[in-house]
Amino acid sequence: MTSTYNNILCIRADNMGDVIMTSPALRALKETFDCRITLLTSAMGALITSFIPEIDSTIIADMPWVSTQSLPTPDTCHQLVRQLQEHDFDLAVIFTVYSQNPLPAAFLCWMAGIPRRLALCRENPYHLLTDWIPDKEPYFFIRHQVERDLSLVSHLGATSSDPRLHLSFGPGAQHWAMEKLRAIGLDTTQPWIAIHPGVSDKKREYPIRLWIETIRLIRQQTNAQLLITGSNMDIPLAEQLASALPEGIHAVAGLLTIEEFIATIAASRLVITVNTATTHIAAAVDTAQIVLYAQTNPQHTPWRARATIFEFSVDPTGRSRNEVIRYVNNNLYNTDTPYPNPHTIAAAAQQQLQNPDTRPLTSLPSSSLAIHLLSPLK
């Protein structure tokens, strides 16, 4: 098999945050092989690909084995195979979290005739993968997702001197973002805090009553301007929070494009969010953040970020039926970790504002979970 690749297909069939975390591995491929990289991802994941410099082109396909907004059909899968054949890829790299099975994606690549196919896989893939890396996670250890993806491409000899997350945005996006924010009354010459309360997965929610108390305390103690951000789906939540709180708080959910949102996060003094794509956007533009981290995916904490993390338990009735995830939940997490206290969050916000350059030694949670992430599970 060849050791040089010119035309690589990478598969990351999940959401924006997952795609962002894969970007250091894409950079390693690009720097090592000086190749063209095409990313196959979901419609949600594709929203961010234009701002990841290492991606040359994107194929959008919602897969039936991943939770997506649209329901694909057998015909769309057949069409996808034909589309992959037309690109004449010489390598496919399949990126997954440890609770996912790579074999459906491997089957697509095998059907498309891609000659070399690499993935981490728990079971024997036989002919579906030419390069099978046995998956030891999470039963022996858990790595951060970025480390997992970098380790995967290292089997090809791909490395990068820069393992950080990066997102690009143009001056036009920055200009129009500031224009929109000024139009709603924000003084863009003064610092502001971006607060992102919306979630795509209900079990990650921080209760509205606690958001209201947290935001009120932060406003009282810092007098900082506050932006409540979000997508179109978050507009009712953002408006509800803004209407329940004093002046100086602006609901901007649905106002910004993705690129303008990146520019706004980059210009923010601090971001306060639940564990969602916003955490990875903030890390990629080096904005300090406080994360109210629902105990779902321990490997998805902010990567190499100026971050303070407060964990809380997920209601048992809302936990995943995936046995791999249940194993992690049962062995790593305290099932009665309370919601972060608003006073504690407000104090952390004050500390971040006073010491904006403070950077933790690790991006892992501060609880005993960090120990498990660095050593085999018992």
C-alpha positions as CSV (number, residue, x, y, z in Angstrom):
1,M,0.0,0.0,0.0
2,T,1.1,3.5,-0.8
3,S,2.4,5.8,2.0
4,T,1.5,9.0,0.2
5,Y,-2.1,10.2,-0.1
6,N,-3.3,13.0,-2.4
7,N,-7.1,12.8,-2.0
8,I,-8.4,11.9,1.4
9,L,-12.0,11.4,2.5
10,C,-12.5,12.0,6.2
11,I,-15.8,11.0,7.8
12,R,-17.2,12.8,10.9
13,A,-20.9,12.2,10.7
14,D,-21.9,14.2,13.7
15,N,-22.5,17.8,14.8
16,M,-20.5,21.1,14.8
17,G,-18.6,20.5,18.0
18,D,-17.5,17.0,16.9
19,V,-16.2,18.5,13.6
20,I,-14.3,21.2,15.4
21,M,-12.6,18.7,17.7
22,T,-11.5,16.7,14.7
23,S,-9.8,19.6,13.1
24,P,-6.3,19.1,14.6
25,A,-6.3,15.6,13.1
26,L,-7.3,17.0,9.8
27,R,-4.4,19.5,10.1
28,A,-2.0,16.6,10.8
29,L,-3.2,14.9,7.5
30,K,-2.9,18.1,5.6
31,E,0.6,19.0,6.9
32,T,2.0,15.5,6.5
33,F,0.7,14.6,3.1
34,D,0.0,18.1,1.5
35,C,-3.3,16.5,0.3
36,R,-6.8,17.5,-0.6
37,I,-9.2,16.8,2.3
38,T,-12.9,16.2,1.7
39,L,-15.1,15.9,4.8
40,L,-18.3,13.8,4.8
41,T,-20.5,15.1,7.6
42,S,-24.1,15.8,8.6
43,A,-26.1,18.9,7.6
44,M,-25.4,20.2,11.2
45,G,-21.7,19.4,11.0
46,A,-21.4,21.1,7.6
47,L,-22.4,24.5,9.1
48,I,-18.9,24.9,10.5
49,T,-16.7,23.4,7.8
50,S,-16.2,26.6,5.8
51,F,-14.4,28.0,8.8
52,I,-11.9,25.2,9.2
53,P,-9.0,26.0,6.9
54,E,-7.9,22.3,6.5
55,I,-11.1,21.3,4.8
56,D,-11.1,21.7,1.0
57,S,-14.6,20.5,0.3
58,T,-17.6,19.1,2.1
59,I,-20.0,16.3,1.3
60,I,-23.3,16.6,3.2
61,A,-25.2,13.5,4.1
62,D,-27.3,12.7,7.1
63,M,-26.5,9.0,8.0
64,P,-29.2,6.6,9.3
65,W,-26.8,5.4,12.1
66,V,-26.4,8.9,13.5
67,S,-29.0,11.1,15.2
68,T,-29.7,13.8,12.5
69,Q,-32.4,16.2,11.5
70,S,-33.5,14.4,8.4
71,L,-34.2,10.7,7.8
72,P,-32.1,9.3,4.9
73,T,-33.4,6.6,2.6
74,P,-31.7,3.6,1.0
75,D,-31.7,5.6,-2.3
76,T,-29.8,8.4,-0.8
77,C,-27.2,6.0,0.5
78,H,-26.8,4.4,-2.9
79,Q,-26.4,7.9,-4.4
80,L,-23.8,8.7,-1.8
81,V,-21.8,5.6,-2.8
82,R,-21.8,6.7,-6.4
83,Q,-20.8,10.2,-5.4
84,L,-17.8,8.8,-3.4
85,Q,-16.8,6.7,-6.4
86,E,-16.7,9.8,-8.6
87,H,-14.1,11.5,-6.3
88,D,-11.6,8.6,-6.6
89,F,-10.3,8.9,-3.1
90,D,-7.2,7.0,-2.2
91,L,-7.8,6.9,1.6
92,A,-10.8,7.1,3.9
93,V,-10.3,8.0,7.6
94,I,-13.4,7.4,9.8
95,F,-13.6,9.4,13.0
96,T,-15.9,8.3,15.8
97,V,-16.5,8.6,19.5
98,Y,-15.9,5.5,21.5
99,S,-19.7,4.7,21.7
100,Q,-20.1,4.7,17.9
101,N,-19.6,1.8,15.5
102,P,-17.5,2.8,12.4
103,L,-18.5,-0.2,10.3
104,P,-21.6,1.4,8.5
105,A,-19.3,4.2,7.3
106,A,-16.6,1.6,6.5
107,F,-19.1,-0.3,4.4
108,L,-19.9,2.8,2.4
109,C,-16.2,3.3,1.7
110,W,-15.7,-0.3,0.8
111,M,-18.7,-0.1,-1.6
112,A,-17.2,3.0,-3.2
113,G,-13.9,1.2,-3.8
114,I,-11.7,3.4,-1.6
115,P,-8.5,1.3,-1.4
116,R,-7.4,2.2,2.1
117,R,-9.8,2.5,5.0
118,L,-8.7,3.4,8.6
119,A,-10.8,3.5,11.8
120,L,-10.8,2.5,15.4
121,C,-13.2,-0.5,15.9
122,R,-14.1,-2.7,18.8
123,E,-15.0,-5.8,16.8
124,N,-13.2,-7.5,13.9
125,P,-14.1,-5.6,10.7
126,Y,-12.6,-8.2,8.4
127,H,-12.5,-6.8,4.9
128,L,-14.3,-3.5,5.6
129,L,-11.2,-1.9,7.1
130,T,-7.7,-2.3,5.6
131,D,-6.3,-0.6,8.7
132,W,-8.0,-1.8,11.8
133,I,-7.0,-0.1,15.1
134,P,-8.6,-2.1,18.0
135,D,-10.6,0.3,20.1
136,K,-9.7,0.1,23.8
137,E,-11.9,2.9,24.9
138,P,-13.7,3.3,27.3
139,Y,-13.0,0.0,29.1
140,F,-9.2,0.5,29.6
141,F,-8.9,4.3,29.3
142,I,-10.6,7.4,28.0
143,R,-8.8,10.1,26.0
144,H,-10.0,13.5,25.0
145,Q,-11.7,13.4,21.6
146,V,-8.9,15.5,20.1
147,E,-6.3,13.1,21.4
148,R,-8.3,10.1,20.1
149,D,-8.5,11.6,16.6
150,L,-4.8,12.6,16.5
151,S,-3.8,9.1,17.7
152,L,-5.9,7.6,14.8
153,V,-4.1,9.5,12.1
154,S,-0.7,8.9,13.7
155,H,-1.0,5.3,12.5
156,L,-0.5,6.8,9.0
157,G,2.5,8.8,10.2
158,A,0.5,12.0,10.2
159,T,1.5,14.6,12.8
160,S,1.2,18.3,13.4
161,S,3.1,20.7,15.5
162,D,-0.1,22.6,16.4
163,P,-2.8,20.4,18.1
164,R,-5.0,23.4,19.0
165,L,-8.5,24.1,17.7
166,H,-8.7,26.9,15.1
167,L,-11.6,28.6,13.3
168,S,-11.3,31.4,10.8
169,F,-13.6,34.3,10.1
170,G,-13.4,37.2,7.8
171,P,-13.3,41.0,8.5
172,G,-16.7,41.2,6.9
173,A,-18.3,38.9,9.4
174,Q,-16.7,40.8,12.2
175,H,-17.9,44.1,10.8
176,W,-21.5,43.0,10.4
177,A,-21.6,41.3,13.7
178,M,-20.6,44.5,15.4
179,E,-23.1,46.5,13.3
180,K,-25.9,44.1,14.4
181,L,-24.9,44.3,18.1
182,R,-24.7,48.1,18.0
183,A,-28.2,48.2,16.5
184,I,-29.7,46.4,19.5
185,G,-28.0,48.8,21.9
186,L,-24.7,47.0,22.8
187,D,-21.8,49.3,23.3
188,T,-19.1,47.4,21.4
189,T,-16.4,49.6,22.8
190,Q,-17.0,48.1,26.2
191,P,-16.5,44.4,27.3
192,W,-19.4,42.0,27.3
193,I,-20.1,38.4,28.3
194,A,-21.8,36.0,26.0
195,I,-24.2,33.6,27.7
196,H,-25.3,30.5,25.6
197,P,-28.1,28.6,27.5
198,G,-29.6,26.6,24.6
199,V,-29.0,22.9,24.1
200,S,-29.7,20.4,21.4
201,D,-30.1,17.6,23.9
202,K,-32.6,18.2,26.7
203,K,-30.6,16.3,29.3
204,R,-27.9,18.9,29.2
205,E,-30.2,21.7,30.2
206,Y,-29.4,24.0,33.1
207,P,-32.8,25.1,34.6
208,I,-34.2,28.4,33.5
209,R,-34.8,29.5,37.1
210,L,-31.1,29.0,37.8
211,W,-30.1,30.8,34.6
212,I,-32.1,33.8,35.7
213,E,-30.5,33.9,39.1
214,T,-27.0,33.4,37.7
215,I,-27.4,36.1,35.1
216,R,-28.9,38.6,37.6
217,L,-25.9,38.0,40.0
218,I,-23.4,38.4,37.2
219,R,-25.0,41.6,36.1
220,Q,-25.1,43.0,39.7
221,Q,-21.5,42.0,40.5
222,T,-19.7,42.8,37.3
223,N,-22.0,45.4,35.6
224,A,-20.9,43.8,32.4
225,Q,-23.1,43.9,29.3
226,L,-24.6,40.5,28.7
227,L,-25.5,38.8,25.4
228,I,-27.9,35.8,25.4
229,T,-26.9,34.0,22.3
230,G,-28.4,31.0,20.4
231,S,-29.8,29.6,17.2
232,N,-33.3,30.3,15.8
233,M,-34.6,27.5,18.0
234,D,-33.3,29.3,21.0
235,I,-35.1,32.6,20.4
236,P,-38.0,31.9,22.8
237,L,-35.5,30.9,25.6
238,A,-33.3,33.9,25.0
239,E,-36.3,36.3,25.0
240,Q,-37.7,34.7,28.1
241,L,-34.4,35.2,30.0
242,A,-33.9,38.7,28.8
243,S,-37.4,39.8,29.7
244,A,-37.0,38.4,33.3
245,L,-33.8,40.4,33.9
246,P,-32.7,44.0,34.3
247,E,-31.3,46.3,31.6
248,G,-28.0,45.7,30.0
249,I,-29.0,42.2,28.8
250,H,-29.6,41.6,25.1
251,A,-31.2,38.6,23.5
252,V,-29.4,37.9,20.2
253,A,-30.5,34.4,19.5
254,G,-31.1,33.9,15.8
255,L,-29.6,37.3,14.9
256,L,-26.1,36.2,13.8
257,T,-24.9,34.0,11.0
258,I,-22.5,31.2,12.0
259,E,-19.5,33.2,10.9
260,E,-20.8,36.3,12.7
261,F,-21.3,34.2,15.8
262,I,-17.7,33.0,15.7
263,A,-16.6,36.6,15.4
264,T,-18.8,37.6,18.3
265,I,-17.5,34.8,20.6
266,A,-13.9,35.9,19.6
267,A,-14.7,39.5,20.7
268,S,-16.4,38.5,24.0
269,R,-14.5,38.9,27.2
270,L,-16.1,35.7,28.6
271,V,-18.5,32.9,27.4
272,I,-20.8,31.1,29.8
273,T,-22.4,28.0,28.2
274,V,-23.6,24.5,28.7
275,N,-21.5,21.7,27.0
276,T,-22.4,22.3,23.4
277,A,-20.6,23.4,20.2
278,T,-20.1,26.9,21.7
279,T,-17.5,25.5,24.1
280,H,-15.4,24.3,21.2
281,I,-15.9,27.6,19.2
282,A,-14.7,29.6,22.3
283,A,-11.7,27.3,22.6
284,A,-10.9,27.7,18.9
285,V,-10.9,31.5,19.2
286,D,-9.2,31.5,22.6
287,T,-12.0,33.1,24.6
288,A,-12.2,32.4,28.3
289,Q,-15.2,30.3,29.2
290,I,-17.3,28.8,32.1
291,V,-19.0,25.6,31.2
292,L,-21.9,24.1,33.0
293,Y,-21.1,20.6,32.0
294,A,-23.8,17.9,32.0
295,Q,-22.1,14.6,32.7
296,T,-22.7,13.0,29.3
297,N,-19.4,12.8,27.3
298,P,-16.3,13.2,29.5
299,Q,-14.0,13.3,26.5
300,H,-15.6,16.5,25.1
301,T,-14.5,19.1,27.6
302,P,-12.9,22.4,26.2
303,W,-9.6,21.5,24.6
304,R,-6.6,23.6,25.6
305,A,-8.9,26.4,26.7
306,R,-9.1,29.0,29.4
307,A,-12.0,27.2,31.0
308,T,-13.7,26.7,34.3
309,I,-15.9,23.6,34.4
310,F,-18.8,22.9,36.7
311,E,-20.3,19.4,36.3
312,F,-23.8,18.3,37.1
313,S,-25.6,14.9,37.0
314,V,-28.0,13.9,34.2
315,D,-31.4,12.7,35.3
316,P,-31.3,8.9,35.2
317,T,-34.5,8.8,33.1
318,G,-32.7,10.8,30.4
319,R,-29.6,8.8,30.2
320,S,-28.5,7.0,27.0
321,R,-29.5,3.4,26.3
322,N,-26.1,2.9,24.6
323,E,-24.4,0.3,26.8
324,V,-21.0,1.8,26.3
325,I,-22.2,5.2,27.5
326,R,-24.0,3.5,30.4
327,Y,-20.8,1.8,31.4
328,V,-19.0,5.2,31.5
329,N,-21.8,6.8,33.5
330,N,-21.9,4.0,36.0
331,N,-18.2,3.9,36.5
332,L,-17.1,7.5,36.3
333,Y,-19.8,9.7,37.5
334,N,-21.4,10.6,40.8
335,T,-25.1,10.3,40.1
336,D,-26.1,13.0,42.5
337,T,-23.9,15.9,41.5
338,P,-26.1,19.0,42.0
339,Y,-26.6,21.8,39.5
340,P,-23.8,24.4,39.8
341,N,-24.8,27.1,42.3
342,P,-25.4,30.5,40.7
343,H,-23.3,32.3,43.3
344,T,-20.4,30.0,42.5
345,I,-20.8,30.7,38.8
346,A,-21.0,34.4,39.3
347,A,-17.8,34.3,41.5
348,A,-16.0,32.4,38.7
349,A,-17.1,35.0,36.2
350,Q,-15.7,37.7,38.4
351,Q,-12.4,35.8,38.7
352,Q,-12.2,35.3,34.9
353,L,-12.8,38.9,34.2
354,Q,-10.1,40.0,36.7
355,N,-7.6,37.4,35.4
356,P,-8.4,37.0,31.7
357,D,-5.1,35.3,30.8
358,T,-5.4,32.6,33.4
359,R,-5.2,29.2,31.6
360,P,-5.6,25.9,33.4
361,L,-3.0,23.2,33.1
362,T,-5.6,20.8,31.6
363,S,-8.9,21.0,29.9
364,L,-10.3,18.1,31.9
365,P,-13.0,18.5,34.5
366,S,-11.8,19.4,38.0
367,S,-13.5,16.4,39.7
368,S,-12.1,12.9,40.2
369,L,-13.2,12.2,36.6
370,A,-9.9,13.8,35.4
371,I,-8.0,10.9,37.1
372,H,-10.0,8.3,35.2
373,L,-9.4,10.1,31.9
374,L,-5.7,9.8,32.4
375,S,-5.6,6.2,33.6
376,P,-7.3,2.8,33.0
377,L,-10.8,2.3,34.3
378,K,-11.1,-0.2,37.0
